[in-house]
């Protein structure tokens, strides 16, 4: 039996990586999926994958560093599907710089999407959810933010990113309190995931400290207790759980899904 049948879901940054994996899994669990990405071509490809497998999906383009585009995105999704049950705020960017070389432009590039953009996307989704009729369990919606274990401690080579993910965790808690009991808000904190973002981190990091390409990735992977790199699909089980009725009494939590890198 599908866990998300009849649910309308929106996954931002789902043209590739973690967002793509979540979008595909949601479709497998019976959800209708709004695939949103800055790169419209990638969004169309992922929506096409879902449709080819017999699922329901539509592609949407949006730059979530602009709050007006977040508002417009939610309106377009609701105009197409009729409502919005689950929103996954996954869109994110990174910039790797030594602490003393980080510029205001670097800071704004990261935080305009990962913190400011996430907040106003969440706000746009929540504004829709609180106006719609409740579904199973009496909830009006569920919001899932993709944070990071980087938000749990200092990261001097990508301080802006770590700060933005700490903000995502804090926003999750504030929104959970502010939107209860109608909307649950939780977060997932990935670890070292084999995606294009980590390839960017490795490239910029190794260029900065003049190591061979791949050295930063190998160093981080070597410390994972599960003895293998994380892949996007490792996150989809938690994403389904938080979107399903199984988690209806859970809100304000940020779950590490990282192979044991951070334990508490």
C-alpha positions as CSV (number, residue, x, y, z in Angstrom):
1,X,0.0,0.0,0.0
2,X,1.4,3.4,-0.9
3,X,2.2,5.8,1.9
4,X,1.5,9.0,0.1
5,X,-1.5,8.2,-2.1
6,X,-3.6,11.2,-3.0
7,X,-1.0,13.6,-1.6
8,X,0.2,16.7,-3.6
9,X,3.9,17.3,-2.9
10,X,6.3,20.0,-3.9
11,X,10.0,19.4,-3.8
12,X,12.3,22.4,-4.5
13,X,15.7,21.8,-6.1
14,X,14.5,18.5,-7.4
15,X,16.2,18.7,-10.8
16,X,19.0,16.6,-9.5
17,X,20.7,15.1,-6.4
18,X,18.8,14.7,-3.1
19,X,15.7,16.6,-4.4
20,X,15.4,14.3,-7.5
21,X,15.7,11.2,-5.3
22,X,12.9,12.4,-3.0
23,X,10.7,13.4,-5.9
24,X,11.1,10.0,-7.5
25,X,10.4,8.2,-4.2
26,X,7.3,10.3,-3.5
27,X,5.9,9.4,-6.9
28,X,6.6,5.7,-6.2
29,X,4.6,6.1,-2.9
30,X,1.6,7.4,-4.9
31,X,2.0,11.2,-4.5
32,X,1.5,13.8,-7.2
33,X,4.8,15.6,-7.5
34,X,5.6,19.2,-8.4
35,X,9.2,19.1,-9.5
36,X,10.7,22.6,-9.0
37,X,14.2,23.7,-9.9
38,X,16.1,26.8,-11.1
39,X,17.1,24.7,-14.1
40,X,13.8,24.1,-15.9
41,X,15.4,21.5,-18.3
42,X,16.4,19.4,-15.3
43,X,12.9,19.7,-13.7
44,X,11.3,18.6,-17.0
45,X,13.6,15.6,-17.2
46,X,12.7,14.5,-13.6
47,X,9.0,15.1,-14.2
48,X,9.3,13.0,-17.4
49,X,10.9,10.1,-15.5
50,X,8.0,10.1,-13.1
51,X,5.4,10.3,-15.9
52,X,7.1,7.5,-17.8
53,X,6.9,5.3,-14.8
54,X,3.1,5.9,-14.6
55,X,3.2,8.6,-11.9
56,X,1.8,12.1,-11.8
57,X,4.2,15.0,-12.0
58,X,4.6,18.5,-13.4
59,X,7.8,20.6,-13.8
60,X,8.1,24.2,-12.5
61,X,10.9,26.7,-12.8
62,X,11.7,29.1,-9.9
63,X,14.6,31.1,-8.4
64,X,14.0,30.7,-4.7
65,X,16.4,33.4,-3.8
66,X,13.5,35.7,-4.8
67,X,10.6,35.5,-2.3
68,X,8.2,36.7,-5.0
69,X,9.0,33.6,-7.1
70,X,8.4,31.3,-4.1
71,X,4.9,32.8,-3.8
72,X,4.3,32.5,-7.5
73,X,5.5,28.9,-7.5
74,X,3.1,27.8,-4.7
75,X,0.2,29.5,-6.6
76,X,1.1,27.7,-9.8
77,X,1.4,24.4,-8.0
78,X,-2.0,24.8,-6.4
79,X,-3.5,26.1,-9.6
80,X,-2.4,22.9,-11.3
81,X,-3.0,20.3,-8.6
82,X,-5.7,21.9,-6.5
83,X,-3.9,21.9,-3.1
84,X,-0.5,21.4,-1.4
85,X,-0.1,18.7,1.2
86,X,3.7,18.3,1.5
87,X,6.4,20.8,0.8
88,X,10.1,19.8,0.8
89,X,12.5,22.8,0.9
90,X,15.6,21.2,-0.6
91,X,17.0,23.9,-2.9
92,X,20.5,24.9,-1.8
93,X,23.9,26.1,-2.8
94,X,27.4,26.1,-1.4
95,X,30.6,28.2,-1.6
96,X,33.9,27.0,-0.2
97,X,36.3,29.6,1.0
98,X,38.8,29.8,3.9
99,X,37.3,31.8,6.8
100,X,39.4,34.9,6.3
101,X,38.7,34.9,2.5
102,X,34.9,34.7,2.6
103,X,33.4,37.8,1.0
104,X,30.1,39.5,1.5
105,X,29.1,38.3,-2.0
106,X,29.9,34.6,-1.0
107,X,27.8,35.0,2.2
108,X,24.9,36.5,0.3
109,X,25.1,33.9,-2.5
110,X,24.7,31.0,0.0
111,X,22.3,32.6,2.5
112,X,20.0,34.1,-0.1
113,X,19.0,30.6,-1.1
114,X,19.7,28.4,2.0
115,X,18.3,30.6,4.7
116,X,16.4,33.6,3.4
117,X,15.1,31.6,0.4
118,X,14.1,28.6,2.5
119,X,12.2,30.8,5.0
120,X,10.1,32.6,2.4
121,X,9.5,29.4,0.5
122,X,8.3,27.8,3.7
123,X,6.1,30.9,4.4
124,X,4.5,30.7,1.0
125,X,3.8,27.0,1.4
126,X,2.4,27.5,4.9
127,X,0.1,30.3,3.9
128,X,-1.5,28.0,1.4
129,X,-1.7,25.0,3.8
130,X,-3.4,26.8,6.7
131,X,-6.3,27.9,4.4
132,X,-7.1,24.4,3.0
133,X,-9.2,21.6,4.4
134,X,-7.5,19.1,6.7
135,X,-6.6,15.7,5.4
136,X,-5.9,12.4,7.2
137,X,-5.1,13.0,10.9
138,X,-6.5,16.5,10.9
139,X,-3.4,18.1,9.6
140,X,-3.5,20.8,6.9
141,X,0.0,20.2,5.6
142,X,3.5,19.0,6.2
143,X,6.8,20.9,5.6
144,X,10.2,19.2,5.5
145,X,13.4,21.3,5.4
146,X,16.6,19.8,4.1
147,X,19.3,21.1,6.5
148,X,22.7,19.5,7.1
149,X,24.9,18.1,9.8
150,X,27.0,21.2,8.9
151,X,24.4,23.2,10.8
152,X,25.4,21.3,14.0
153,X,28.9,22.7,14.3
154,X,31.6,25.0,12.9
155,X,32.9,24.5,9.3
156,X,35.7,27.1,8.7
157,X,36.0,26.1,5.0
158,X,32.4,26.8,4.4
159,X,31.2,29.0,7.2
160,X,28.4,30.6,5.2
161,X,26.9,27.2,4.4
162,X,27.2,26.0,8.0
163,X,25.5,29.2,9.2
164,X,22.7,28.8,6.6
165,X,22.0,25.2,7.7
166,X,22.0,26.2,11.4
167,X,19.4,28.8,10.3
168,X,17.4,26.1,8.6
169,X,17.3,24.1,11.8
170,X,16.2,27.2,13.8
171,X,13.6,28.1,11.2
172,X,12.2,24.5,11.5
173,X,11.7,24.9,15.2
174,X,10.2,28.4,14.9
175,X,7.8,27.3,12.2
176,X,6.8,24.1,14.0
177,X,5.8,26.2,17.0
178,X,4.1,28.9,14.9
179,X,2.1,26.5,12.7
180,X,1.0,23.9,15.2
181,X,-1.3,22.1,15.3
182,X,-2.3,22.6,11.7
183,X,1.1,22.0,9.9
184,X,4.0,19.9,11.0
185,X,7.5,21.2,10.3
186,X,10.6,19.0,10.5
187,X,14.1,18.8,9.0
188,X,16.5,16.2,7.6
189,X,20.2,16.7,8.2
190,X,22.2,14.8,5.5
191,X,25.9,14.0,5.9
192,X,28.5,13.5,3.1
193,X,26.3,12.8,0.1
194,X,27.6,11.8,-3.3
195,X,26.0,14.6,-5.3
196,X,27.1,17.5,-7.5
197,X,27.2,19.8,-4.5
198,X,29.9,17.6,-2.8
199,X,31.9,17.5,-6.0
200,X,31.8,21.3,-5.9
201,X,32.9,21.3,-2.3
202,X,35.8,18.9,-3.1
203,X,36.9,20.9,-6.1
204,X,36.9,24.3,-4.4
205,X,38.4,22.9,-1.1
206,X,41.3,21.1,-2.8
207,X,42.0,24.0,-5.0
208,X,42.2,26.2,-1.9
209,X,44.6,24.1,0.0
210,X,46.4,22.7,-3.0
211,X,45.6,19.1,-2.6
212,X,44.8,16.6,-5.4
213,X,41.2,16.6,-6.6
214,X,39.1,14.1,-4.6
215,X,41.2,14.4,-1.4
216,X,38.6,16.3,0.6
217,X,35.9,13.8,-0.4
218,X,38.1,10.8,0.5
219,X,38.9,12.4,3.9
220,X,35.3,13.0,4.8
221,X,34.1,9.6,3.6
222,X,36.8,7.8,5.6
223,X,35.2,9.0,8.9
224,X,31.7,7.6,8.2
225,X,30.9,4.7,10.6
226,X,28.8,3.0,8.0
227,X,31.9,2.6,5.9
228,X,30.5,3.9,2.6
229,X,29.6,7.2,1.0
230,X,26.0,8.4,1.4
231,X,23.8,8.4,-1.7
232,X,20.7,10.5,-2.2
233,X,18.4,7.5,-1.9
234,X,19.6,7.0,1.7
235,X,17.5,10.1,2.6
236,X,14.2,9.1,0.9
237,X,13.0,6.8,3.7
238,X,13.0,9.6,6.2
239,X,11.5,12.0,3.7
240,X,8.6,9.5,3.2
241,X,8.2,9.0,6.9
242,X,8.0,12.7,7.6
243,X,5.5,13.2,4.7
244,X,3.3,10.3,5.8
245,X,0.6,9.8,8.5
246,X,3.2,7.8,10.5
247,X,4.8,11.1,11.7
248,X,1.6,13.1,12.4
249,X,2.6,13.7,16.0
250,X,6.1,14.7,15.3
251,X,7.1,18.4,14.7
252,X,10.0,20.7,15.3
253,X,12.6,17.8,14.9
254,X,15.8,17.7,12.9
255,X,16.9,14.2,12.1
256,X,20.5,13.2,11.2
257,X,20.6,10.8,8.3
258,X,24.3,10.6,7.8
259,X,25.6,7.1,8.4
260,X,26.6,7.9,12.0
261,X,28.9,10.9,11.4
262,X,27.1,13.0,14.1
263,X,25.5,11.1,17.0
264,X,23.3,12.4,19.8
